[in-house]
Amino acid sequence: MGIQMLTQLVLGQNPSQTAMIVSNLFTGMTLLANSRADEDESDQVSMKYLQATKYYPGAVKFFFEKMRDDGKVEKGGQGISVFLSTHPDPIARIASVDQRLKAAGIEVKSYKATGAGIFKDEYKKNILSQLK
C-alpha cells in the first residue's frame, strides 16, 4: 500500500497521462534544439551564398547587431529562456558569424560599416524611390 501511495504522489492519479506529458515535453525540447540548429545552418548557408556575390557575407548578422544596440535583446542571454527558445541567442549568432568570417579570412564589420559590399546608400535610395 505504501508504494502505491508513493507512486500516486509522484506520478499523480493518472500515471499514463503523466508519462504522456513528460514524453511531449522531451519531444518539444528535441524540436527546439533542431530549430536552433536549423537557424545556425541558415546563417552558414547565407554567408556562403553572399560570398559568391558582391555583397558582404557578414551582413547576415547586421539585424542582430542593430537589435542588440537598440536594446531589443539582452547581451549574453542565458538560462531557461535561451534553453526553451526556438532560435539561437542573437548575441551568440553575432559571435558565431564573426568567428566564421575570421576563419574564412574575411574582415569583420559591424552594421555601422560603409564601403565595399555594404551598399547602404544604394539600398536607402532604392527603398526611398519605391515609397514615392
Backbone as numpy.savetxt, mean C-alpha at the origin, in Angstrom:
# Nx Ny Nz CAx CAy CAz Cx Cy Cz
-18.22 -33.47 33.40 -19.04 -32.27 33.40 -18.17 -31.00 33.40
-17.05 -31.02 34.09 -16.19 -29.86 34.15 -15.58 -29.50 32.81
-15.19 -30.51 32.01 -14.61 -30.26 30.69 -15.66 -29.66 29.77
-16.89 -30.14 29.86 -17.97 -29.60 29.02 -18.20 -28.13 29.34
-18.18 -27.77 30.61 -18.38 -26.37 31.00 -17.23 -25.51 30.51
-16.00 -26.02 30.63 -14.83 -25.28 30.17 -14.88 -25.08 28.66
-15.27 -26.12 27.92 -15.39 -26.03 26.46 -16.43 -24.98 26.07
-17.58 -25.00 26.76 -18.62 -24.01 26.46 -18.15 -22.60 26.80
-17.38 -22.48 27.87 -16.87 -21.17 28.27 -15.91 -20.63 27.21
-15.03 -21.49 26.69 -14.05 -21.07 25.70 -14.68 -20.89 24.33
-15.49 -21.86 23.92 -16.04 -21.84 22.56 -17.45 -21.27 22.47
-18.08 -21.03 23.59 -19.45 -20.54 23.55 -20.43 -21.69 23.46
-21.69 -21.38 23.31 -22.74 -22.40 23.26 -22.72 -23.19 21.96
-22.15 -22.59 20.91 -22.17 -23.24 19.60 -20.74 -23.34 19.06
-20.02 -24.42 19.42 -18.62 -24.53 18.99 -18.44 -24.50 17.48
-19.37 -25.05 16.71 -19.21 -25.05 15.25 -19.30 -23.63 14.70
-20.15 -22.80 15.29 -20.25 -21.40 14.86 -18.96 -20.66 15.20
-18.41 -20.91 16.37 -17.15 -20.29 16.76 -16.03 -20.71 15.82
-16.00 -21.99 15.48 -14.97 -22.48 14.55 -15.11 -21.80 13.20
-16.34 -21.59 12.75 -16.57 -20.93 11.47 -16.09 -19.47 11.52
-16.36 -18.79 12.61 -15.92 -17.40 12.77 -14.39 -17.32 12.74
-13.73 -18.21 13.49 -12.27 -18.23 13.52 -11.71 -18.54 12.13
-12.33 -19.49 11.45 -11.89 -19.84 10.09 -12.02 -18.65 9.15
-13.14 -17.95 9.22 -13.35 -16.76 8.38 -12.35 -15.66 8.71
-12.03 -15.51 9.98 -11.06 -14.50 10.40 -9.69 -14.78 9.79
-9.24 -16.03 9.86 -7.93 -16.37 9.29 -7.93 -16.29 7.77
-9.04 -16.65 7.15 -9.15 -16.52 5.69 -9.05 -15.06 5.29
-9.75 -14.20 6.03 -9.70 -12.76 5.76 -8.30 -12.19 5.90
-7.58 -12.63 6.92 -6.21 -12.15 7.12 -5.30 -12.59 5.98
-5.52 -13.79 5.48 -4.73 -14.28 4.35 -5.01 -13.43 3.12
-6.27 -13.09 2.90 -6.63 -12.26 1.75 -6.03 -10.86 1.88
-5.98 -10.32 3.10 -5.37 -9.01 3.30 -3.89 -9.04 2.92
-3.21 -10.09 3.34 -1.79 -10.21 3.00 -1.61 -10.31 1.49
-2.49 -11.06 0.83 -2.42 -11.16 -0.63 -2.68 -9.82 -1.28
-3.63 -9.08 -0.77 -3.95 -7.77 -1.32 -2.76 -6.83 -1.20
-2.09 -6.85 -0.05 -0.91 -6.00 0.14 0.20 -6.42 -0.82
0.36 -7.72 -1.01 1.38 -8.21 -1.95 1.04 -7.79 -3.37
-0.25 -7.80 -3.71 -0.67 -7.36 -5.04 -0.34 -5.89 -5.26
-0.53 -5.06 -4.24 -0.22 -3.64 -4.36 1.28 -3.43 -4.53
2.08 -4.20 -3.80 3.53 -4.11 -3.94 3.94 -4.51 -5.35
3.34 -5.57 -5.86 3.64 -6.00 -7.23 3.23 -4.91 -8.23
2.12 -4.26 -7.98 1.66 -3.17 -8.84 2.69 -2.05 -8.89
3.25 -1.70 -7.74 4.29 -0.67 -7.71 5.51 -1.09 -8.53
5.90 -2.36 -8.39 7.06 -2.87 -9.15 6.81 -2.82 -10.65
5.63 -3.28 -11.07 5.30 -3.30 -12.50 5.20 -1.88 -13.05
4.64 -0.96 -12.26 4.55 0.44 -12.70 5.93 1.03 -12.94
6.85 0.74 -12.03 8.21 1.25 -12.20 8.86 0.68 -13.46
8.69 -0.62 -13.69 9.27 -1.25 -14.89 8.66 -0.64 -16.15
7.35 -0.44 -16.13 6.68 0.15 -17.28 7.23 1.55 -17.55
7.31 2.37 -16.51 7.77 3.75 -16.67 9.23 3.81 -17.12
10.04 2.84 -16.74 11.44 2.83 -17.18 11.55 2.74 -18.70
10.56 2.17 -19.34 10.59 2.02 -20.79 10.01 3.24 -21.50
9.64 4.27 -20.73 9.06 5.49 -21.30 9.96 6.68 -20.99
9.50 7.85 -21.36 10.25 9.07 -21.07 9.95 9.60 -19.66
9.04 8.93 -18.94 8.61 9.40 -17.63 9.48 8.84 -16.51
9.55 9.58 -15.40 10.35 9.18 -14.25 9.72 7.96 -13.56
10.44 6.84 -13.44 9.88 5.62 -12.87 9.48 5.74 -11.40
10.09 6.67 -10.68 9.76 6.84 -9.27 8.46 7.59 -9.03
7.83 8.04 -10.10 6.59 8.81 -9.96 5.48 8.01 -9.30
5.62 6.69 -9.25 4.59 5.87 -8.61 4.45 6.20 -7.12
5.46 6.82 -6.54 5.40 7.15 -5.10 4.97 8.58 -4.82
4.86 9.40 -5.85 4.56 10.82 -5.64 3.23 11.04 -4.91
2.22 10.26 -5.25 0.92 10.37 -4.59 1.06 10.17 -3.08
1.83 9.17 -2.68 2.00 8.86 -1.26 2.84 9.92 -0.55
3.82 10.47 -1.24 4.62 11.55 -0.65 3.75 12.78 -0.41
2.89 13.09 -1.35 2.00 14.25 -1.21 1.05 14.02 -0.04
0.48 12.82 0.05 -0.41 12.50 1.18 0.32 12.64 2.51
1.55 12.15 2.56 2.36 12.23 3.78 2.58 13.69 4.16
3.01 14.50 3.20 3.32 15.90 3.48 2.07 16.72 3.81
0.92 16.29 3.31 -0.34 16.97 3.62 -0.94 16.49 4.94
-0.26 15.55 5.60 -0.75 15.04 6.88 -1.89 14.05 6.75
-2.08 13.48 5.57 -3.19 12.55 5.34 -2.85 11.13 5.81
-1.58 10.84 5.96 -1.16 9.54 6.51 -0.12 9.79 7.59
-0.14 8.93 8.59 0.84 9.06 9.66 2.15 8.46 9.22
3.22 9.07 9.66 4.54 8.56 9.32 4.79 7.26 10.08
5.18 6.23 9.33 5.52 4.95 9.94 4.38 4.29 10.66
3.23 4.17 10.00 2.08 3.51 10.61 2.45 2.13 11.11
1.82 1.73 12.21 2.11 0.42 12.77 0.92 -0.07 13.55
1.03 -1.27 14.04 -0.01 -1.83 14.87 -1.10 -2.53 14.08
-2.23 -2.67 14.74 -3.33 -3.45 14.19 -3.91 -2.84 12.92
-3.93 -1.51 12.82 -4.50 -0.88 11.63 -3.70 -1.23 10.38
-2.38 -1.30 10.48 -1.54 -1.70 9.34 -1.74 -3.19 9.07
-1.83 -3.98 10.13 -2.00 -5.43 9.99 -3.31 -5.76 9.28
-4.36 -5.01 9.56 -5.68 -5.28 8.97 -5.92 -4.50 7.69
-4.97 -3.74 7.24 -5.14 -2.92 6.05 -5.09 -3.76 4.78
-5.86 -3.33 3.77 -5.83 -4.01 2.47 -4.67 -3.52 1.61
-4.03 -2.44 2.01 -2.93 -1.86 1.24 -1.70 -1.73 2.13
-0.52 -1.78 1.53 0.70 -1.56 2.33 0.71 -0.14 2.91
1.42 0.02 3.99 1.58 1.33 4.61 2.18 2.30 3.58
1.55 3.47 3.36 2.06 4.42 2.36 3.52 4.82 2.57
3.92 4.98 3.82 5.30 5.36 4.10 6.24 4.21 3.70
5.82 2.99 3.95 6.62 1.83 3.54 6.69 1.73 2.02
5.61 2.12 1.34 5.61 2.08 -0.13 6.62 3.08 -0.68
6.69 4.26 -0.07 7.68 5.26 -0.51 9.09 4.69 -0.35
9.35 4.13 0.83 10.69 3.57 1.11 11.01 2.43 0.15
10.02 1.62 -0.16 10.24 0.49 -1.06 10.57 0.97 -2.47
9.85 1.97 -2.95 10.13 2.52 -4.29 11.52 3.15 -4.30
11.85 3.92 -3.25 13.19 4.53 -3.17 14.28 3.45 -3.22
14.07 2.37 -2.51 15.05 1.27 -2.48 15.19 0.66 -3.88
14.08 0.46 -4.57 14.13 -0.10 -5.93 14.81 0.85 -6.90
14.56 2.15 -6.74 15.22 3.14 -7.60 16.73 3.07 -7.42
17.18 3.06 -6.17 18.62 2.99 -5.88 19.23 1.72 -6.45
18.52 0.60 -6.28 19.03 -0.68 -6.79 19.15 -0.67 -8.32
18.28 0.10 -8.98 18.31 0.19 -10.44 19.25 1.28 -10.93
19.89 2.00 -9.99 20.80 3.08 -10.36 20.09 4.32 -10.86
18.86 4.52 -10.41 18.05 5.67 -10.82 18.01 6.67 -9.68
18.17 7.93 -10.01 18.15 9.00 -9.00 16.81 9.03 -8.27
16.86 9.14 -6.95 15.65 9.25 -6.14 15.22 10.71 -6.11
13.99 10.97 -6.55 13.43 12.33 -6.55 12.13 12.33 -5.76
11.76 13.52 -5.28 10.48 13.65 -4.60 9.45 14.26 -5.55
8.20 14.27 -5.11 7.14 14.83 -5.95 7.34 16.33 -6.19
8.21 16.95 -5.40 8.48 18.38 -5.57 9.52 18.65 -6.65
10.10 17.59 -7.18 11.16 17.72 -8.18 10.62 18.27 -9.50
11.53 18.83 -10.25 11.22 19.27 -11.61 12.32 18.72 -12.52
12.16 18.89 -13.79 13.21 18.46 -14.71 12.84 17.23 -15.49
13.85 16.54 -15.98 13.68 15.42 -16.90 12.74 14.35 -16.36
11.76 14.01 -17.15 10.84 12.92 -16.83 9.71 13.28 -15.90
9.69 14.49 -15.37 8.65 14.86 -14.41 7.42 15.46 -15.10
7.62 16.36 -16.03 6.56 16.93 -16.87 5.43 17.62 -16.09
5.78 18.28 -14.98 4.75 18.98 -14.19 4.07 20.07 -14.99
4.87 20.90 -15.65 4.29 22.02 -16.40 3.41 21.51 -17.54
3.87 20.49 -18.24 3.10 19.93 -19.34 1.77 19.34 -18.84
1.83 18.66 -17.72 0.63 18.06 -17.13 -0.37 19.14 -16.73
0.14 20.16 -16.04 -0.72 21.25 -15.59 -1.36 21.95 -16.79
-0.58 22.20 -17.82 -1.08 22.86 -19.03 -2.18 22.01 -19.68
-1.95 20.72 -19.76 -2.94 19.81 -20.35 -4.24 19.82 -19.55
-4.15 19.73 -18.25 -5.35 19.72 -17.40 -6.10 21.04 -17.51
-5.38 22.15 -17.43 -6.03 23.46 -17.51 -6.71 23.66 -18.86
-6.12 23.16 -19.93 -6.74 23.32 -21.25 -8.04 22.53 -21.34
-8.15 21.45 -20.62 -9.37 20.64 -20.65 -10.46 21.22 -19.75
-10.09 22.09 -18.83 -11.07 22.70 -17.93 -11.74 23.92 -18.54
-11.20 24.42 -19.65 -11.75 25.63 -20.27 -12.99 25.32 -21.06
